[in-house]
Amino acid sequence: MNSRDGFNSKLGIIAAAAGSAIGLGNIWKFPYMAGQFGGGAFILIYILAIILMGYPLIYCEFALGRKAKSNAVDTYGIVTQNKKWNIIGYIGVGTVFLITTFYMMITGWVIYYLWHSITGNLYTVPESVQATEYFAQFFTQMNSSMWAPLIFALIAICLTGWVNAKGIGEGVEKYSKIMMPILFIIFIILIVYSMTLDGFKEAFNFLFKPDLSAITPTVIISAIGQAFFSLSIGMGALVTYGSYISEKEDLRQLATQVSIADTIIALFAGLLIFPAVFTYNLEPTAGPSLIFISLPEVFLKMPGGRIFSILFFVLIIVAAITSMISMLEIMVTFVDERTKLSRKSVTWLIVFVVSIGGMINIAGEGPLSFIKFSGKTIFECLDYFTNNITIPLVAVLTAVVATWIWKIPNLNKELTLGGRNATKSDHFFNLLLKWVIPPTIIILMVALLLGVQA
Ligand code: TRP
């Protein structure tokens, strides 16, 4: 074990925590899920899930991490004084490992698209082919091959490893502080443009006027799962970052800031993508390929589209890399504290192992795409399994451990170290953590496993 490094400034923690939360989940996944699940109805449940479950779970993970000052696995054993509970941490770290293996693949796709936007290849549509078909083919051609996606995915994971190898203060914090402002600036430029499009009003209504009849169990489960994925809850991410946060900080305030920043970016990503989709009469329900097939068509038709295309893909890459930094950090902190290896060696070792997982995902989309489990490719299975099973499970167990075993007075003590007193609202959210969140999630998980549809 090596001595513990930490964040140097408050801005650094916020940048790193926001960088962890804001990622492909916000810009790639949230818009297509909202599109698939009825727009406003999905978003309403999503926002409720963030406020009533996301916020308390974030401060709860932060508090456990800061109390134990350890990695995502040992934290559970230290706080409960019972090593058995480390199992929660193992599931969390395992989840993050699985997610990283497909996250690197998708980030690789985005880098591929950036590259082909820069060279102009993406936008040389032969006259004999319809644009929609051309972009669908472009995506399938990339996705079904092995080498190009692999090389771009390796670029993504190695860039990430390079930052992590430098440590928390000199790596994670420093680069988050540079990358997050860039992300916000590009975002604002794109949104301002999007507001001038004819389809803006239609998009606004689609996203913010909920049709309550569209709320079904599937929509509820998907919205909660997406809220957790987007906030990086239930994977040891916030426990790990919590362990590096100084005792002067108010964890409730940090949790509020992270959830607000993450939600705003997701909603704005919707406002960035859907006006264009409606202006050019594309389908909002396209699914995961929304940004890879539908959006390029928009960029093709739009004046100055290639510049916007480049900016948009850079935006996603920045968001994805800052998230991957945090994913790697969970694994690096854990292995670093459990072994005598140096941080550098641990980082590159993990990059290597994750890359093998990434390769399996990429092959599962391409040469091995005949391997399917109930119609899902390897990547789709991992996404489904983590989102619907392991993430909610870790979230429930974390809430249970904190409120039933560690107990609410201890949680409150950690939360109020900064000097403020526990308020009525703390009390309310702690009660949610203890009595409401675990049974609600368990009921939903069981419903999902029993195949409740529609
Ligand atoms: N929250 C990230 C996003 O929205 C994704 C993510 C999932 C993540 N699990 C994580 C980030 C663990 C950091 C750590 O894209």
Residues whose N, C-alpha, C, O or C-beta is under 5 A from the ligand:
A	BS01	LIG	S20 A21 I22 G23 L24 G25 N26 I99 F229 S230 L231 S232 M235 A237 S323 S326 M327
